[in-house]
Amino acid sequence: MQRSGQKNLEACFYSFIGAKNMCGIIGYSGNREAAPILFSGLKNLEYRGYDSCGIATVHGNALHLKKDAGKIDEVHKKLSLDALPGKCGIAHTRWATHGSVTKENAHPHLSSSGKIAVVHNGIIENFQKQKDFLTSKGFVFNSDTDTEVIPNMMEYHMKKGYDFIEAAKRSLKHMEGQYAIVAVNDEGRMVAARKEAPLVVGVGNGEYFFASDVTAFLEHTKNAIFLEENDLAAIDGGLKIFNLDKNEFVERPVSKIQWDAEQARKGNFDHFFLKEIMEQAEVIERISKMDMKIIKEIAAEIRKAKGIFIVACGTASYACMTGLYLFSKIAKTHINFCLASEFRHFKHFLSDKSLIISVSQSGETADTLSAIRAAKSMGAKVISITNSEGSSLARESDRAIVHRAGPEIAVNATKTYTSQLAVLSLLAYELDNRLDDGLEELRDASRYIYYLTSDNARKFVKGLAEILKDKEHLYLIGKGLQYPTALEAALKIKEISYIHAEAFAAGELKHGTLALVSEGTPCIAFTSEETESEMLNSIMEVKARGAFVIGIGPKRSRAFDFFIKVHEAGDFNPIVQIIPMQILAYQLALLRGCDPDKPRNLAKSVVVK
């Protein structure tokens, strides 16, 4: 029996609501019919993958399988996924990595005999070697995925006389890469294991759930065990957890999830993306009221360090770039920035006096984890800023700031981006010994956000979306703090409306990109009181080439063809100026027939390199 956790691990919810990787996993073993529970869990996890899906259950000493390519509702309409018999089973919704989007490549995958079924997140890097070995032993493969080697390797070891659980242990020793795996056999025995990918166990009344995040089972139980690296959990007369590194059984605490399942639902909103935009004022205000002790302690670490890098991927990288300007301007402190995926090429001069600040909403991004591990190998200290306290990043860091933006279900980040900006800003102010000033300005910014997300403001931005909806190219420019804001705005537009959007430091236009500006080319220009006069030169350059200029800032210019007024917020301009751009991206997506929550080819957090 697992012991109860001693502290309130509310943030573990964030870890697995925020730590979304490539696909969604749900497994169930208990006294109720499994298929309806698994189907409901899949629906809760659909934001994690929507290329294909499937369910396998155990009944009458046999596995029953239904799967196909397509979104969950499409597949369910065709196959009635919740009608499978049995009180034990596994299910998966996929975002394709190995193998194209086909029925054959959909999970669950069966062993050659059909007696073992597996669902899997991550990548088995040496799968081809394993596949060649198993093929030589007479095993047959029916898909192009790396996953299919897992049930077949388990079957191989069972043929050698090992029971199901021991076969799973031995099979995983052969697997290189990152994975979260749940497997079940035709006798109803179930195992789950994780390596560099999140997996959580839900503990109910005589029943257990395995899932890639707690949203899958939160309506059934709030008791959760967060598996640690190389843990293997088995249902074998109750729950047992074996750590493959320690080669022994271990205990993991049961945590009580403090959040209600309703908070991970859309409620009255049409899309999670809009819901999460609308939550930002509350999130920023909440950050302004958090215990500032951690901000002061991390600032003290920054002061002591000799050589500081800040690393991240995607949207978080633009928050980091903004941080460079803030640390320079406010705190007169130099910090280096590097994309996490490139960081290992810069690790060589790190020492035990170096400090790495890593930023990730999920705390499970593979490239970011790789970067901090490279830094730690050189003796550097690591501090993380994340939305996910129980995540791999938080656990592997020396210290972590958890900004608690709450569940962010839409693939594209909104409130986690602005909360990252808020934390970085407060760190800069504390370094300048003006934390109270920063908190006051942050609270002001939260009030500006309320106005920017109002119904009238959204309708006004929709008018701009109507003008831009048929454009295939647009450009965004800014200076200083507005440059990374332009980069993040361009990313949002690209991600969910599929319009090609490029952002530049305004002064770079004349070094090549101006050649692409012609009559009617949309150009979004970010201004502030600090950069207005400088920006005007760049604005006139594109205006002279016939550009349709959209101004974002505190003051209208005669050069603007369309203007969105955003209150001057000084050092917090990056937080308030991104809000209308998030709304613009949302409105463009709707007008162009795109799904704002599930953009094509993208996943919430990339847990594979």
N, C-alpha and C positions, 0 to 999 in steps of 0.2 A: 504494500500500500504506500503510495507516495505521500510524503509529509506536506503539510500546508506551508506556503510561503509566509515569512514573518512580516514582510513589508508590503504595503499596497503597491502593486505593480500595474497601476492604471496605464502606464506608458507602454507596457508590453502589448496592449491593444494597438497602439500606434505602430509598434514594430511590425506587426503582421497585417495591419490594415494599410500601412504605408509601404511595406517591403514587397511590392508586387513584382514578380519576375515574369518570365515569358508565358506561363500557362497557369491554369487553375487546377488544383487537386482537391478532391474530397473523398474520404473513405469512411465507412461506417460498419460497426460491429455491435450488435445489441439484441434487444427483444422485439423491436418493431420491424415492420417491412422496410427494407433498405432503400428500394428504388425511389419512392417519393421523397425521402430525405436527401438522397444523392442528387435527385433532379433539382430540388429546391436549393441545395448547396451550389450546384452548377450555375443556377440563375444568379445567385449572389456573387459568384466569381466571374461572371461573363466579361467584366471589364479587363480581365487578365488575359483573355484569349478568345478569339471568335472565328477562327478558321474552320474548326471542326470540333466534334465532341463525341463522347460515348460513355456508356455505363456497362459494368460487368457485375453480376451478382452470383451468389452461390446458393443453389437449391438442389436437393436430391443428389448430393455428391457429384454435382456437375456445375460448370461455369456457364452462365447465360449472358450473351453479349449483344449489345446494340450500339452501333456507331456509324457516323457518316460525316462527310464534309459539309460545312455550312454552319450558320449561327444556331444557337441552341433551340430557339423557337421553330426554326425551319426543320431541323432534324427531328424534334419532338413531334411536330405535326405529321411527319412521314412515318416515324417509328414508334411513337408512344413510349418514350424513354422511361416513364415512371411506372410502367406496367410489368416490369421484370419481377420474377418471384425471388424470395429469399430474404434473410435478415442480416446479411453480410454482403458488402460489395465496395466497389471503387468506381470513381468517375473522374472525368478530365475534360477541360475545355482548352483548346490548343492555340498557340501562336507559333506558326511553323518556324523551325530552325533547320533541322536535318530532314530532307524530304519535302516534296511539294504538297499542296493541299489536296489530298485525296482521301477516299474512304479507307484505303489500305494503310495510309500513314496516320490516320486518326488513332488516338488512344481510347481505351486500353489496348495493349498488345498481349497476345497469348504466346505461350511456349509451343513448340512443335506438336506436343501431345494434346494441347488444349487444356492442360490441367493447372496452369499457373497464368495469372493475369497481372499486368503491371501498368501503372501510370507513373509518369516521370517528368520532372522539370529539370532543365539544365542541359548539359552536353557531356556525353561520354567520349572523351577525346581519343581514346584508343579503340573505339568500337570496331574499326575495320579489322584490326588484328584479332580481336575477340570473335568477330564474325567469321573470319577465315578459319580459325581454329575450330569453331563449332560446326561449320559447314563440312570440314574434314571428318568430323565425327558423326555425320549423317543428319545434322539438324537442318531444318528447312526454314527459310525466311520469306515472309510475304510482304514486307514493306521496305522502304528506303531509309528508315529511321535508324538512329543510333540506339534507341530505346529497346528494340527487339532483342538485342543481345542479352539484356538483363534476365527476362524470364527463361530464356534458353540456357543461360549459364547456371541459373538456379536448378533447372531440370537436369542439367549435366551432373551437378553434384548430388542431386537426389538419386540419380541412377547409380552413383557410386556408393550409395547406402546411407547417406546423411539425411536427417529429417529436414523439414522445410526451413526451420529457423536457422539451423546450422548451415544449410545450403546457401541461405541468403548471406550469412556472415562471410562464408568462403568466396562467394561470387563477388561481393563488394570489394574484396581485397584485390581483385583483378581490374577493377574499374578505375580509370584515371579521368579526372575532370571534375565538374561540379554537378551535384544532383540533389534532388529531393524525390524520393521514391516511396510508393506504397504498392505492396504486392499482396495478392491473396491466392490461395490454392483451392482446389475443388473440395477440400475438407472444411473450408471456412476458417483456416488459420491465416492470420494477417501479420505482415511486418511492414515497418516504415523506417526509412533511414534518411539522413541528411549529411551533405558535405558541401559547404559554401553556398547553400541555398536554404531558405527558411522552410521550416515544417513545424507545425504545432499540433498537440494532442488535446482534444476536448474531452473532458471527463464528466460523464453524466451519471444517472442513476442506473447502474448495471449496463451501461453502454459507453462506447468510445468513438470518437471522431478523429480522423487525421486530415489535416488540411494545410494548404499553402498560406492561408491567413484566416483569422478568426471569424471574419464575416460569413464564412461558409456554414458555421454551426452556431453562431451567436444566439439565434432564436431558440436553440435547444439547451444550451448550457453556457454559463459564464466562467466555468472552471477550466483553466487551461494550463498545460505543461509545455513550455517552450524548449524543444529539443536543442541540445548543444551540438557542437561540431563533432561529427562522426558518431553520433548516437544512433542506435538501432532499437526501435521500440517494437515489441511483439505482443500480440494478444494470444496468451497461452495460459488459460485458467486465470485470467486477469491480465493486467498490464505489467510488463517487465521491460526495463530499459538496460541495454548493454552498450557500453562504449567501446568501439572498435580500437581506439588508440590505447586505452588502458587495459583492454582485454579482460574486462570485468563488468559485473552488473553495478549500476549506479542508481542513486536516487536523484530526482529532479523535483523542485518545489512546484506545488499546485498554486497558480496565481489566480486571483479573482479579477475578472475583467469588469471594470467599473462603468463601461460605456454601454448604452442601450443599442440594440440592433437598428433602431429607428434612425440613429445618427449616421448610419452608413447607407441610408435609403434616400431617394430623391425627394420624398415628401410631395409638396405641391409644385415642384419645379419640373419642367420638361426634360432637363438634362442635368447631370451632376456638374458639368462644366459651369453652367450658370449658377447653380446652387453654391458652388465653391467660390465663385467670384463674389457673390453676395455676402458670403461669410467673412470677407477679409477685414472689414472695419472692426468686427468683433474680435477677430484673431489678433489684430494689431493692438487693440486696446488691452487685450488679455496679456500680451507680451509686456506691455508697459507696466503691468501690475505684478509681474512675476518677481520672485525673490532675486534681487540683484547680486546676491553673494557670489553666485557662479560667474557672473559677468566680471566682477572685481577680481576674482581668483584667476580667471583666464587672462585678463589684462595683465596681471602680475607676471604670468608665465611669458607673455609676449615681451614684456619689458626685459626679462632676463635672457631671452634667447639671442643667440648670435647666428643670424641667418634664418629667415622665415619664408616658407613656401605656403601658398594656399592653393589647393587642388580640388577639382570637381569635374563633372561632365554635364553636357547639355545645359538646361536652364540654370542649374546650380552654378555652372561656370560663369554665367553672366552676372549672377549675384556676386561671385568672387571678384570679377573684374570691377564691378562697382565698389567692392570693398577696397580695392587698391587705391581708387580715387579718394575714398573716405579716410582711409588711414593716412594718406599723404596730406590731404587738405586739413583734416581736423586734428590729427595726432602727430603730424610731422614724422611719421614712421614709415620706413620702406619695407614693403613686403613683395616678394616675387610671386607671380602667378604662373601656373602651368596646368594644361589639360591633364587630367589624371591618366589618360591613356598614353601620354607621352612622358610621364614623369620619370619612369625608370631610366630614361636616357640622361637625366640631370641629377641622379642621386649620388654621383661619385665624390662630390666635395662635401657631402653631409657629414656631420659628426654628432657626438653626444650633446653638443650645445645647440644643435639645430632644432627648429620647431616646425612641424607640419600641421596646418589647419586644413582639415578635409570637410567638405560640405556635400551632403547628400540627403534628399528627402527620405529615401527608403532605408539608407544605411546598408543596402545589399548590392549596390552597383559594383560589378566585378572589377572594372578598371580602377575605381576609387579604392577598393579594398587592396588591389594589387599595388597601388601607389603607396598606401600607408605601410604595407608589409615591406616594400623596398626601403622605405625610410627607416623603419624599425630595424631592418637588417644592418643599417649603418649607425645604429645607436640613437637616432633622432627621437624626440618626444612627439607624440601625436595627440592633437585635440580635434574633436569632431563637432560639427554643428549638424544636427539631424532632427527629423520629426519622429524618430523611432528609437526609443530608449533601449529596447531589448534586442536591437539589430546587431549584426556582426560588426558593423563599424563602431557602434557605441561600446561594445564589449572589448574590441581590440584596441581602442584608444586609451590613452592615459587619463584623459578627462573628456567629458561630453557635455555640450549644451543642447538640451532637448527643447525645441521651441513650441511643441505641442499645438500645432495648427489644427489637429484633429484629422479624421479620416478624409483622405483625398482620393476619390474613386475615379474621376476622369483621368484618362491617360496623360493629358497635358497639365503641367503644374500651373497653378494660379496662386492660391493662398500660401502654399509652401515656399514659393519664390519670394513673395512680399515678406513673409515671416523671416526668411533667411536674411533679407536686406535689413530688417529691423534689428536683428541680433548683431549683425556686422556693424551697423551704425552705432549701437549702444557700446560695443567694444571700443570703437574709435573715440567716442566721447569720454569713456572711462579712462582711456589712455591719456586724454588731455585733462583729466581731473574735472570734467564737466558733465558727469553722468546725469545729474538732475536736470541740466539744460536739455540734454538729449531726450530724456523721458518726457519733458514738457512738450517738446517739438513733436515727438512721436505721437503723443495723445492728440495734438492738433491735427496731425496727418490722418489719424483714424476718423476724425470728424469730416475731413474733406472727402474721404472715401465714401461715407454715407451719401453725400450729395452726388458723387460721380456714379454711384450704382442705383440711383433713384430711377423710377419709371420714366420720368421725363428725360433724364440724361440718356437712358438706354434707347429711347425712341429717337432722340437726336442723332446718336451714333448709327442707328439703323438707317437713317437717311444717307449717311456717308457710305454705308455698305451697299445701298441701292446703286450709288454712283459707281462703285468699284467692282461690283460683283462679276462683271464680264471681262474684267482686265486679267491678263495673264502674267503681267510683270508690274512690280512697283518697287520703289526705293525708299529707304528711310535714312535720315541723317541726324546727327547730334554731335555735340562737343562736350568734353568733360564728362560729368555724371550722366549726361543724356546719350553718350555714345553706347555704353552697354545696354541702356534702356532701349535704344533703337535696335540693337542686336536681338534682345529678347522679344521685342514686338514683332520683328521679322520672323523669328522662329515660330511664334504663336500663329501668325497668319499662314505660314507654310504648312505647319503641322495639321491644322484642321480645315483649312479652306482649299489647300493645294494650289494656291496662287504663288508663283515664284516671287519671293520678296527678299531683297538684299539690303543690308544695312552697312553704313560706312561712317567713319569719322568724317565730319563735314568737309574738312580741309583736304581729304583724299579724293573728292569728286573730280577735281581737275587733273588728277594724275591717272586718268584712264577711263573711269566710269562715265564721265560726262558724255562720252561718245555714244552711250546707249540711250541718252535722254532725247526725246523728240516730242513733237506736238501731241499733247494729251497724256504724256507719261505721268502717272501719279507719283508724287514724291511727298512723303510725310516728314515734316521737320519739327524736331523737339527744341523748344527754347526755354530759357529761364532768365531771371533778372541778371544773372552773372554772365550768360553767354549770348544774350540777345543781339548785341551789336556785331559780334563776330559771326553769328549765324546768319545775319542778314546778307552778308556777302555771298555765302554759299546759296542761300535761297534765291538771290537775284541771278546767280549763275544758271540755275536750273530753270528759273522763270524765263530767262532770255532765250532758252532753247524750246520754249513752249510747254513746259511741265505744268501739270495741274497740281498746285501746292496745297497741302493740308497742314495747317499749323496746330501744334499741341503745346500749350504753355499759358502763361499768365496774361499775355498782352497780344492783342490782335495787330497784325501788320497789313498794310494795303497790298502786300505781295501775296497774301493768302487767298486762295479761291474757296477754301473751306476752313473753318476755325473751330477747334474744341478748346474751350477755356478750362484750364486746370489751375487752381489756386497755387500761387508761389509757396513752396514748402521748403525752400533752402536745401539743406543736406538730405532732406527726405523727399525731394522731387522724384527720385527713381521709384519710390513706392506709389505715389499718387499718379504719376504720369503713365504708368503701365496699365492702370485700370481701364481707361477708355480703349486701349489697344486690345486688351483681353476681350472686352465687349465687342469691338469691331471684328475680331477673329471669329467670335461666336456667331455674330449676325451674318458674316460672309459665309460661314459654313452652312448655316440654315438656307440661305438664299441660293447656294450652289448645290444643295441636295446632299451635303456631307454630314456624317454623324460626328458631332462635336466631342462625344465621349470616347469614341472608338476610331480614331484615325487609321487609315490603311497602313499596313506594314510596321506599325509602331506598337511598343509595349511600354508599360508604366516605368519599369526600371529594368535595365539590361543586366542580368546577373550572369551572363556569359561574355567572354572576351571576344 
